Amino acid sequence: MLQSPCINICKMDATSGLCTGCFRTIDEITLWSRTDDATRAGILAAVARRRLEQSPTAGEVRGDGKR
C-alpha cells in the first residue's frame, strides 16, 4: 500500500483547489482511502507535478550539497 502524501497541514487553497500541505484535490483526498495502488500512484504523480509547478527548484541539490 502506497503511503499518503498528507503532512497534516490540511487547508484547501480557494484559488487552486489544492490542499496547501499535500497538493491533492478534495476528490483525491477522499478517494485515497478507498482506492487501489495504481490509482494512488497516479495521484502521487500528479502531486509531484504540482509541487514542481509551485516550486520549480524543489528537490534540487544546492551548491553546498544540501537540498
ABEGO torsion letter per residue (X at the ends): XBBBABAGBBBBBAAAGBBAAAGBBAAAAAAAAABBAAAAAAAAAAAAAAAAAABAABGBBBAAGBX
